[in-house]
Amino acid sequence: MFAQGTASGCLLPDNKVYTTYTSLAGLRLYSNSSSASLSSNYCNWTSASTAPCSVCFGTINAVGLLCVGGTTVNGREGVFTMVECGLDGQTWLFGAAASLFSIFIFRKNKKL
């Protein structure tokens, strides 16, 4: 796992950027051996431009860039930057806390 910032590689739907690849004649096949995950308080990745890519969850046969004994998952290749989470997505938490606090205040006042 890398610190917050940027990562170069293949981004999969699991929100990890896989960074290690094998290259043959300009083609790349990424390995699942090394990846960058989102740091806390970061919700997703952004990139100016991306291209299709694949990550092998098995062994890469470097001669033909084949994924042996596993599956290949398609993603987007590029240089990705972490995007910080906004508070808008957390408003339900503030509402729940305020509601819980209100219940205690009402119960306390009712006993008086």
C-alpha positions as CSV (number, residue, x, y, z in Angstrom):
1,M,0.0,0.0,0.0
2,F,1.3,3.5,-0.9
3,A,0.8,6.8,0.9
4,Q,-1.9,9.2,-0.4
5,G,-1.1,10.9,-3.7
6,T,-0.7,9.3,-7.1
7,A,-0.1,5.9,-8.5
8,S,0.7,4.7,-12.1
9,G,-0.8,1.4,-13.3
10,C,-4.0,-0.5,-14.0
11,L,-7.1,0.5,-11.9
12,L,-9.6,-2.2,-11.3
13,P,-13.2,-2.0,-9.9
14,D,-11.8,-3.1,-6.5
15,N,-10.4,0.5,-6.3
16,K,-6.8,-0.7,-6.3
17,V,-4.1,0.4,-8.8
18,Y,-1.9,-2.5,-9.8
19,T,1.6,-1.3,-10.5
20,T,3.8,-4.2,-11.6
21,Y,3.7,-5.4,-15.2
22,T,5.4,-7.5,-17.8
23,S,5.9,-6.0,-21.2
24,L,6.3,-7.6,-24.6
25,A,6.3,-5.7,-27.9
26,G,4.7,-2.6,-26.3
27,L,1.9,-4.7,-24.7
28,R,1.6,-4.8,-20.9
29,L,0.0,-7.4,-18.6
30,Y,-0.2,-6.3,-15.0
31,S,0.4,-8.7,-12.0
32,N,-1.6,-8.7,-8.8
33,S,1.7,-8.8,-6.8
34,S,1.8,-5.0,-6.1
35,S,-1.0,-2.5,-5.7
36,A,-1.8,0.9,-4.3
37,S,-5.0,1.3,-2.2
38,L,-6.8,4.4,-1.3
39,S,-5.7,6.1,1.9
40,S,-8.2,6.8,4.6
41,N,-10.4,9.9,3.9
42,Y,-10.0,9.3,0.1
43,C,-13.0,7.9,-1.8
44,N,-11.9,7.2,-5.4
45,W,-9.2,7.8,-8.0
46,T,-9.2,10.2,-10.9
47,S,-7.2,10.4,-14.1
48,A,-7.0,12.8,-17.1
49,S,-6.8,10.0,-19.6
50,T,-6.9,6.2,-19.5
51,A,-6.5,3.2,-21.8
52,P,-7.7,-0.4,-21.4
53,C,-5.5,-2.8,-19.4
54,S,-5.6,-6.2,-17.8
55,V,-4.4,-7.7,-14.5
56,C,-3.5,-11.3,-14.1
57,F,-4.5,-13.1,-10.9
58,G,-2.3,-16.1,-11.6
59,T,1.2,-16.5,-13.1
60,I,2.3,-14.5,-16.1
61,N,4.0,-16.4,-18.9
62,A,6.4,-13.7,-20.1
63,V,7.0,-15.4,-23.5
64,G,3.4,-14.8,-24.7
65,L,2.0,-12.5,-22.0
66,L,-0.5,-15.2,-21.0
67,C,-2.1,-15.5,-17.6
68,V,-1.6,-19.1,-16.5
69,G,-3.6,-20.7,-13.7
70,G,-5.7,-17.7,-12.9
71,T,-8.1,-15.1,-14.2
72,T,-7.6,-11.8,-16.0
73,V,-9.6,-8.8,-15.0
74,N,-9.9,-5.7,-17.3
75,G,-9.4,-2.2,-16.0
76,R,-8.1,1.3,-16.9
77,E,-4.4,2.1,-17.2
78,G,-3.1,5.6,-16.4
79,V,-1.7,7.9,-13.7
80,F,-4.3,8.2,-11.0
81,T,-4.7,10.7,-8.2
82,M,-6.6,10.1,-5.0
83,V,-9.8,12.2,-4.5
84,E,-10.6,13.3,-1.0
85,C,-14.0,12.4,0.4
86,G,-16.4,15.3,0.7
87,L,-18.6,15.8,3.8
88,D,-21.7,15.6,1.6
89,G,-21.5,11.9,1.6
90,Q,-21.3,11.7,5.4
91,T,-24.4,13.9,6.2
92,W,-26.4,10.8,7.3
93,L,-23.8,10.3,10.0
94,F,-24.2,13.8,11.3
95,G,-28.0,13.4,11.2
96,A,-27.9,10.2,13.1
97,A,-25.7,11.7,15.8
98,A,-28.0,14.7,16.1
99,S,-31.1,12.5,16.4
100,L,-29.5,10.3,19.1
101,F,-28.4,13.4,21.1
102,S,-32.0,14.8,20.8
103,I,-33.5,11.6,22.2
104,F,-31.3,11.9,25.3
105,I,-32.2,15.6,25.8
106,F,-36.0,14.9,25.4
107,R,-35.8,12.0,27.9
108,K,-33.9,14.1,30.4
109,N,-36.4,17.0,30.1
110,K,-39.4,14.6,30.4
111,K,-38.1,13.3,33.8
112,L,-38.0,16.8,35.2
